[in-house]
Amino acid sequence: MVREKAEELTEEGKRRYKIFELKTKVQKEISELGGRVYDLSSKTKNPMLDRKVKTIVARIKKFETQITKREGKARTSSKK
């Protein structure tokens, strides 16, 4: 019984760490995006048309999807 509980807590800790890691990556990407958009704002009319900006936005969306999926798993397992 104790071993099972320890395994559950270990898995929960791993999930929480992965979520934290993904959120950190999102913050890094948002910072990079902000710098890129600011730099382009004086050069182009619409910085959102820039290929690098689109790439960064796509990475952010991918990370956010992973976070949502992992947070959903965490909620499901905590209801047990």
RARA-V779786 format. One record per run of one state. SS is the DSSP state (A for helix, B for strand, O for the rest). FROM is the first residue (numbers start at 0). LEN is the number of residues. If there is no record, write none. Layout:
<<SS/FROM/LEN> <SS/FROM/LEN>>
This chain:
<<O/0/1> <A/1/40> <O/41/5> <A/46/3> <O/49/1> <A/50/28> <O/78/2>>
